Amino acid sequence: MRNFIIFIKEQALSCLFPVLVFSLLALSHLLTGVIYRYDFMLIGCIAIQVMLFALKIETRDEVMVICIFHLLGLIMELFKVHIGSWSYPEYAVTKIGGVPLYSGFMYASVASYMCQAWRRFNLKLINWPGHRIARITGTLIYLNFFSNHFILDVRYFAGLLILLFFRKAVVIFHIENRAYKMPVILSFLLIGFFIWLAENVATRLGAWKYAYQHQTWAMVNCQKISSWAFLVIVSFIIITELKLLKKEIENPIANDVLEQ
């Protein structure tokens, strides 16, 4: 029970950035008429990022990873809004192509959680696929977010690749020097599910809207769970490969077990 309580506490601390972003979304409704909500969100997200780094809650490497995810997320947002998958209906000064610049922080919050959890739980990976397999799989999934609007959706094929190449991968996390393990694929699904729950809160607060939510709010389609799970896979692969690359640079004799 003690370790379970510690697990919940560390998970909550790992979610600090996403929680603060959602708090800003709720607070932004109170500032209508004072500042445009999306502009307020951008200013607030930048301030949060600076504060977390200044307080040493996030490291320099973690901030760099978050910036990468912000850029990748913003590229996806520009594309998805352009083709009409969802929209940001409110006006803002800091909008490009119909996309408010703060939106990239929604993806960055996923990266922030993963980086924080990795460090707090001293994660290790066993039986992680080789670099080439992991990178090709991650690239295929990310590109499919764009290409599925023009050609065949290959997410299920990508899912089969995940089951094939990642079936033996295990993540080991530590709580007070006691090790626990979980299949990597299960962690993908669990994180994707909880992000989907958070997405329902975000759309309810007006962070963005799907086409079927413009008249009245409705729960986000359950199919989005798989979309978020695939995004989690891409995120996990990027973070893991960056950590492996850093370790190999610092220690050329890196093995298959990834340590913080």
Secondary structure as UniProt FT lines:
FT   HELIX           2..14
FT   HELIX           16..28
FT   HELIX           29..31
FT   TURN            32..34
FT   HELIX           37..54
FT   TURN            55..56
FT   HELIX           60..83
FT   STRAND          86..87
FT   STRAND          95..96
FT   TURN            97..98
FT   STRAND          99..100
FT   HELIX           101..103
FT   HELIX           104..120
FT   TURN            121..122
FT   STRAND          124..126
FT   HELIX           131..147
FT   TURN            148..150
FT   HELIX           155..165
FT   TURN            167..168
FT   STRAND          170..175
FT   TURN            176..177
FT   STRAND          178..183
FT   HELIX           184..204
FT   TURN            205..206
FT   STRAND          209..210
FT   HELIX           211..213
FT   TURN            222..223
FT   HELIX           224..250
FT   TURN            252..253
//
